[in-house]
């Protein structure tokens, strides 16, 4: 019924799918223990060009390039984190100073008006309706309390795990240095396990994988940078205070599936609307809709252009992944497409 070539390709894809799924599941379920080393290996993998520059151009010995490359990348990372925390602290102090001198009547008056309107509404409701739906109202209240309790527990667990995070950061930094130093020997040992024809294919796969991974990182860095720039320009035009720090938070929140930038935009718009600043509040809501639409249009295009994958395939992977399993599902399907594309380009599939 089907073409023999199609059957062969389908079998190869089936084998690839099973192996990829098994490896992804293994990495996912062991990530609690392997996370620091996976992060360190990924960073070491990405900074290899820097280490090679120090080794080949500046003629440094084997250990020095790895040490310099690791030092530069972590200096850059911690500098960005330091600037971020400095901005958060300085703007939080400014916010506290403003709260001391703020006219609370601007906030309390509209809130009281809303509460009064809600109270009047409930007074006009038939008591039989309230009695009939009391169980649903109770369930909603319990759900709200459960969410608040879980949020508090999560905050406490994060606070208590700070010593563990310090240990993880220390392990990641050390592991990055050793992986960077020994990356060439790791590659040689890995390739030596294959036959001559296999070595050629694995070398092509390794080189092609570097290119595709770099394009993938660049694509999403461009997407999150676009969110930051759009938010900064929009908030600056609307006269929103703390535009820089809010734009950084939006870019970070954009990583979260489903919630995304609404985590910042919607509460901010509500605050401005409650205080009677309807122009800014409505402007923030319109900006939120504009950025959301642009994101849905631009993300598949940027990712597909960078990776050479059809935009429809990228859109399907993002949508089905988020719908099925959230962020993990999106990562699973996206890397499935990326790796499949690499294997096709290297003639392995």
Phi, psi and omega per residue, in radians:
X1 nan -0.833 -3.139
X2 -1.728 2.767 3.069
X3 -1.121 2.450 -3.083
X4 -1.098 -0.626 3.116
X5 -1.123 -0.666 3.109
X6 -1.135 -0.712 3.130
X7 -1.089 -0.748 3.125
X8 -1.105 -0.801 3.125
X9 -1.077 -0.699 3.140
X10 -1.125 -0.721 3.110
X11 -1.116 -0.749 3.119
X12 -1.090 -0.727 3.116
X13 -1.147 -0.666 3.110
X14 -1.071 -0.748 3.105
X15 -1.125 -0.789 3.114
X16 -1.050 -0.760 -3.104
X17 -1.083 -0.770 -3.126
X18 -1.141 -0.810 -3.121
X19 -1.128 -0.786 -3.139
X20 -1.072 -0.800 -3.128
X21 -1.084 -0.735 3.137
X22 -1.109 -0.770 -3.141
X23 -1.173 -0.703 3.124
X24 -1.112 -0.754 3.121
X25 -1.114 -0.701 3.118
X26 -1.083 -0.806 3.124
X27 -1.130 -0.681 -3.099
X28 -1.166 -0.815 -3.060
X29 -1.362 -0.307 3.077
X30 -1.817 0.113 -3.054
X31 -1.086 -0.458 3.104
X32 -1.015 -0.611 -3.089
X33 -1.702 -0.537 -3.029
X34 -1.725 -0.104 -3.044
X35 -0.919 -0.898 -3.111
X36 -1.029 -0.657 -3.084
X37 -1.323 -0.603 3.074
X38 -1.137 -0.753 3.108
X39 -1.112 -0.778 -3.133
X40 -1.100 -0.737 3.133
X41 -1.135 -0.716 3.130
X42 -1.092 -0.763 3.126
X43 -1.139 -0.783 3.124
X44 -1.071 -0.650 3.128
X45 -1.117 -0.728 -3.074
X46 -1.313 -0.475 -3.090
X47 -1.685 0.209 3.098
X48 -1.013 -0.699 3.101
X49 -1.033 -0.621 3.112
X50 -1.169 -0.792 3.134
X51 -1.106 -0.687 3.124
X52 -1.154 -0.614 3.111
X53 -1.069 -0.812 3.135
X54 -1.136 -0.580 -3.083
X55 -1.368 -0.807 -3.032
X56 -1.501 -0.745 -3.067
X57 -1.445 -0.766 -3.080
X58 -1.668 -0.056 3.035
X59 1.060 0.602 3.066
X60 -1.351 2.733 3.106
X61 -1.268 3.056 -2.951
X62 -1.016 -0.765 -3.042
X63 -1.326 -0.595 -3.049
X64 -1.116 -0.807 3.128
X65 -1.015 -0.731 3.135
X66 -1.122 -0.727 -3.136
X67 -1.144 -0.780 -3.125
X68 -1.157 -0.764 -3.132
X69 -1.104 -0.759 3.119
X70 -1.129 -0.735 -3.130
X71 -1.087 -0.777 -3.106
X72 -1.117 -0.803 -3.080
X73 -1.159 -0.688 -3.137
X74 -1.354 -0.502 3.011
X75 -1.097 -0.728 3.109
X76 -1.140 -0.795 -3.124
X77 -1.088 -0.865 -3.096
X78 -1.221 -0.505 3.063
X79 -1.145 -0.774 3.112
X80 -1.101 -0.776 3.117
X81 -1.101 -0.714 3.124
X82 -1.100 -0.773 3.101
X83 -1.108 -0.654 3.117
X84 -1.103 -0.841 3.138
X85 -1.146 -0.658 3.099
X86 -1.074 -0.753 3.117
X87 -1.123 -0.733 -3.137
X88 -1.091 -0.811 -3.093
X89 -1.164 -0.784 -3.105
X90 -1.142 -0.735 3.139
X91 -1.287 -0.525 3.053
X92 -1.166 -0.699 3.089
X93 -1.127 -0.689 3.084
X94 -1.099 -0.698 3.121
X95 -1.113 -0.735 3.124
X96 -1.115 -0.701 3.105
X97 -1.109 -0.688 3.132
X98 -1.200 -0.594 3.130
X99 -1.153 -0.592 -3.136
X100 -1.134 -0.610 -3.100
X101 -1.757 0.037 -3.074
X102 -1.282 2.580 3.063
X103 -1.516 1.754 -3.058
X104 -1.146 -0.317 3.127
X105 -1.075 -0.508 3.131
X106 -1.122 -0.493 3.127
X107 -1.667 -0.729 -3.047
X108 -1.181 -0.708 -3.081
X109 -1.047 -0.899 3.114
X110 -1.144 -0.590 3.109
X111 -1.133 -0.773 3.108
X112 -1.088 -0.659 3.119
X113 -1.104 -0.743 3.119
X114 -1.128 -0.735 3.129
X115 -1.097 -0.718 3.122
X116 -1.100 -0.722 3.128
X117 -1.139 -0.689 3.114
X118 -1.142 -0.718 3.135
X119 -1.101 -0.758 3.117
X120 -1.108 -0.641 3.127
X121 -1.121 -0.792 -3.114
X122 -1.187 -0.479 3.114
X123 -1.186 -0.468 -3.130
X124 -1.536 -0.063 -3.115
X125 -1.417 2.457 3.106
X126 -1.094 2.227 3.130
X127 -0.975 -0.577 3.134
X128 -1.100 -0.609 3.123
X129 -1.161 -0.750 3.131
X130 -1.116 -0.748 -3.138
X131 -1.118 -0.694 -3.130
X132 -1.136 -0.633 -3.054
X133 -1.828 0.252 -3.112
X134 -1.101 -0.617 -3.126
X135 -1.148 -0.701 3.105
X136 -1.135 -0.719 3.116
X137 -1.106 -0.680 3.105
X138 -1.118 -0.728 3.126
X139 -1.091 -0.723 3.118
X140 -1.088 -0.759 3.126
X141 -1.090 -0.759 3.125
X142 -1.095 -0.714 3.128
X143 -1.080 -0.737 3.103
X144 -1.075 -0.738 3.113
X145 -1.157 -0.667 3.116
X146 -1.122 -0.718 3.111
X147 -1.095 -0.762 3.118
X148 -1.090 -0.722 3.125
X149 -1.130 -0.738 3.128
X150 -1.154 -0.668 3.118
X151 -1.091 -0.742 3.109
X152 -1.135 -0.729 3.115
X153 -1.094 -0.725 3.122
X154 -1.094 -0.739 3.124
X155 -1.082 -0.776 -3.139
X156 -1.139 -0.697 -3.138
X157 -1.143 -0.651 3.087
X158 -1.130 -0.749 3.140
X159 -1.099 -0.718 -3.115
X160 -1.276 -0.391 -3.081
X161 -1.607 0.131 3.138
X162 -0.996 -0.786 3.087
X163 -1.023 -0.645 3.108
X164 -1.148 -0.684 3.123
X165 -1.160 -0.604 3.069
X166 -1.096 -0.743 3.095
X167 -1.093 -0.769 -3.131
X168 -1.076 -0.776 3.130
X169 -1.059 -0.740 3.121
X170 -1.082 -0.765 3.138
X171 -1.132 -0.730 -3.139
X172 -1.088 -0.763 -3.118
X173 -1.110 -0.830 3.130
X174 -1.109 -0.757 -3.120
X175 -1.130 -0.627 3.106
X176 -1.044 -0.765 3.130
X177 -1.062 -0.836 -3.087
X178 -1.189 -0.688 3.099
X179 -1.144 -0.707 3.128
X180 -1.114 -0.734 -3.127
X181 -1.151 -0.701 -3.002
X182 -1.819 0.233 -3.067
X183 -1.039 -0.718 -3.129
X184 -1.106 -0.791 3.137
X185 -1.187 -0.590 3.076
X186 -1.087 -0.770 3.121
X187 -1.090 -0.779 -3.126
X188 -1.105 -0.788 3.140
X189 -1.119 -0.671 -3.132
X190 -1.170 -0.787 -3.109
X191 -1.216 -0.528 -3.106
X192 -1.125 -0.271 3.140
X193 -1.326 -0.167 -3.056
X194 -1.862 2.860 3.073
X195 -1.260 3.090 -3.108
X196 -1.051 -0.808 3.116
X197 -1.174 -0.634 3.121
X198 -1.170 -0.654 3.119
X199 -1.067 -0.697 3.138
X200 -1.120 -0.758 -3.136
X201 -1.168 -0.738 -3.117
X202 -1.167 -0.647 3.095
X203 -1.103 -0.758 3.084
X204 -1.102 -0.713 3.132
X205 -1.105 -0.760 3.141
X206 -1.063 -0.870 -3.105
X207 -1.140 -0.742 3.132
X208 -1.170 -0.622 3.121
X209 -1.105 -0.664 3.097
X210 -1.070 -0.794 -3.114
X211 -1.103 -0.825 -3.096
X212 -1.159 -0.695 3.131
X213 -1.130 -0.741 3.106
X214 -1.081 -0.708 3.117
X215 -1.153 -0.669 -3.137
X216 -1.124 -0.818 3.125
X217 -1.103 -0.755 -3.138
X218 -1.090 -0.691 -3.110
X219 -1.087 -0.851 -3.095
X220 -1.309 -0.513 3.029
X221 -1.097 -0.689 3.105
X222 -1.145 -0.698 -3.132
X223 -1.118 -0.834 -3.119
X224 -1.217 -0.588 3.064
X225 -1.137 -0.653 3.104
X226 -1.108 -0.718 3.083
X227 -1.068 -0.756 3.130
X228 -1.072 -0.845 -3.086
X229 -1.146 -0.778 -3.141
X230 -1.074 -0.763 -3.141
X231 -1.142 -0.757 -3.130
X232 -1.082 -0.801 -3.141
X233 -1.139 -0.801 -3.120
X234 -1.096 -0.813 3.136
X235 -1.144 -0.635 3.117
X236 -1.141 -0.710 3.118
X237 -1.156 -0.703 -3.112
X238 -1.364 -0.156 3.131
X239 1.325 0.490 3.120
X240 -1.312 2.318 3.109
X241 -1.263 2.736 3.112
X242 1.010 0.707 -3.052
X243 -1.079 -0.682 -3.082
X244 -1.147 -0.889 -3.085
X245 -1.177 -0.641 3.100
X246 -1.163 -0.600 3.107
X247 -1.189 -0.684 3.092
X248 -1.125 -0.758 3.127
X249 -1.102 -0.683 3.109
X250 -1.103 -0.739 3.130
X251 -1.103 -0.670 3.098
X252 -1.248 -0.704 -3.140
X253 -1.180 -0.422 -3.138
X254 -1.101 -0.360 3.114
X255 -1.218 -0.530 -3.086
X256 -1.229 2.325 3.107
X257 -1.251 2.648 3.077
X258 1.142 -1.044 -3.069
X259 -1.153 -1.067 3.076
X260 0.965 -2.431 -3.047
X261 -1.259 -0.216 3.097
X262 -1.089 -0.383 3.093
X263 -1.031 -0.510 3.134
X264 -1.794 -0.807 -2.991
X265 -1.134 -0.842 -3.027
X266 -1.160 -0.850 3.077
X267 -1.053 -0.651 -3.127
X268 -1.145 -0.741 3.118
X269 -1.120 -0.703 3.132
X270 -1.093 -0.742 3.132
X271 -1.053 -0.806 -3.127
X272 -1.167 -0.655 3.130
X273 -1.190 -0.683 3.136
X274 -1.159 -0.577 -3.133
X275 -1.485 0.102 3.068
X276 1.495 0.068 3.112
X277 -1.576 1.328 -3.013
X278 -1.210 -0.594 -3.135
X279 -1.049 -0.877 -3.124
X280 -1.195 -0.716 -3.132
X281 -1.071 -0.841 3.120
X282 -1.177 -0.632 3.091
X283 -1.070 -0.703 3.111
X284 -1.138 -0.716 3.114
X285 -1.126 -0.731 3.107
X286 -1.154 -0.684 3.086
X287 -1.111 -0.695 3.094
X288 -1.048 -0.800 3.118
X289 -1.116 -0.730 -3.131
X290 -1.096 -0.828 -3.130
X291 -1.146 -0.677 3.127
X292 -1.101 -0.747 3.129
X293 -1.151 -0.796 3.124
X294 -1.051 -0.709 -3.136
X295 -1.080 -0.762 -3.123
X296 -1.157 -0.522 3.129
X297 -1.427 -0.763 -2.980
X298 -1.354 -0.691 -3.030
X299 -0.992 -0.927 3.121
X300 -1.050 -0.628 -3.110
X301 -1.175 -0.828 -3.116
X302 -1.123 -0.811 -3.100
X303 -1.135 -0.756 -3.110
X304 -1.183 -0.673 3.125
X305 -1.166 -0.710 -3.107
X306 -1.216 -0.661 -3.034
X307 -1.740 -0.130 -3.117
X308 1.293 0.459 -3.142
X309 -1.880 2.514 -3.107
X310 -1.069 2.411 -3.116
X311 -0.981 -0.637 3.132
X312 -1.118 -0.715 3.126
X313 -1.117 -0.717 3.108
X314 -1.117 -0.780 3.137
X315 -1.089 -0.731 3.122
X316 -1.104 -0.762 -3.123
X317 -1.108 -0.753 -3.138
X318 -1.136 -0.820 -3.072
X319 -1.181 -0.888 -3.103
X320 -1.138 -0.703 3.131
X321 -1.067 -0.839 3.121
X322 -1.124 -0.705 -3.110
X323 -1.181 -0.678 -3.051
X324 -1.417 -0.806 -3.014
X325 -2.527 0.377 3.090
X326 1.208 -2.479 -3.080
X327 -1.087 -0.712 -3.139
X328 -1.084 -0.734 3.123
X329 -1.104 -0.707 3.116
X330 -1.133 -0.756 3.121
X331 -1.098 -0.752 -3.129
X332 -1.026 -0.908 -3.082
X333 -1.239 -0.625 -3.141
X334 -1.145 -0.828 3.125
X335 -1.211 -0.484 3.037
X336 -1.049 -0.816 3.119
X337 -1.151 -0.737 -3.112
X338 -1.089 -0.852 -3.112
X339 -1.150 -0.682 3.110
X340 -1.093 -0.698 3.112
X341 -1.123 -0.716 3.106
X342 -1.079 -0.790 -3.129
X343 -1.146 -0.574 3.080
X344 -1.228 -0.728 -3.120
X345 -1.145 -0.573 -3.122
X346 -1.586 0.142 3.073
X347 1.140 0.320 3.088
X348 -1.378 -0.624 3.032
X349 -1.903 nan nan
